Amino acid sequence: ANTTAMVNTRPVVALRGAHTSSFMRVSQQSYISSLWYDSFTRANGALGSSESVGPDGQATPFTAWVNREGTTGITGNAAQATALAAGIANATLATTYADAHIRATLTRAAGNIGINARYQDSGNHLRAYHDGTNVVCQQVVAGVPTTLRTGAAAFSAGAYIYLIVRGTTGWLFYNNAAVGASFAVPASPF
């Protein structure tokens, strides 16, 4: 029940859930030498690969999406779960850094929708999501979630959720507003 982006130990950007995401961007920073970008504006069907040209016309890695749980595909120029496994659809995009800025627009019908980072496997990763009332960041270790940050925020279709992870510090934003202050995140790998 989440559309999610992820970055991991062998960092991964991923989509997860039964809802749609029409945009995802892993921003380039001085400590992140590559930018992965996907607007999902292509024919309905399999996710395929991220785009080779970024939003500013720069070359970006052309990397294949891999479905890990359930199936995520393209529907109406958005990434959307097309089949769930235990309530989840999760696709990953392998990157090369544990530190990342991950931003995605979210459209939610019900349940949770968000992004994940430092994805090692379904039981070990960070996840940030909107549940309809709150924005939440959790670490999942050995399948057990622990809340790291939460804050009330009205859901707004098409608003950005933005997770920054750098070393052992994380920052969470929703709809252009910080959700609390910085917080501790587990080092990668889990």
Number of C-alpha atoms within 10 A of each C-alpha: 23 31 32 36 34 33 31 29 22 15 24 27 27 30 36 35 32 28 26 29 31 20 19 28 20 24 16 13 12 6 10 15 10 17 20 24 26 23 19 24 15 14 13 14 13 17 22 15 16 20 19 16 16 17 12 6 8 9 15 17 16 16 18 15 21 19 19 18 20 19 23 32 25 22 21 15 17 25 31 28 27 17 17 17 13 9 15 22 28 29 29 27 23 21 22 15 19 21 24 29 21 27 24 26 26 27 21 23 12 12 15 24 30 35 31 29 30 31 29 20 17 13 14 21 28 28 27 30 27 27 20 17 12 16 24 23 27 19 24 20 17 12 12 10 16 12 13 17 21 17 17 13 17 14 18 15 12 16 14 22 27 27 27 18 24 17 13 12 14 21 20 26 20 26 17 11 12 14 21 12 10 15 14 14 19 17 15 20 14 16
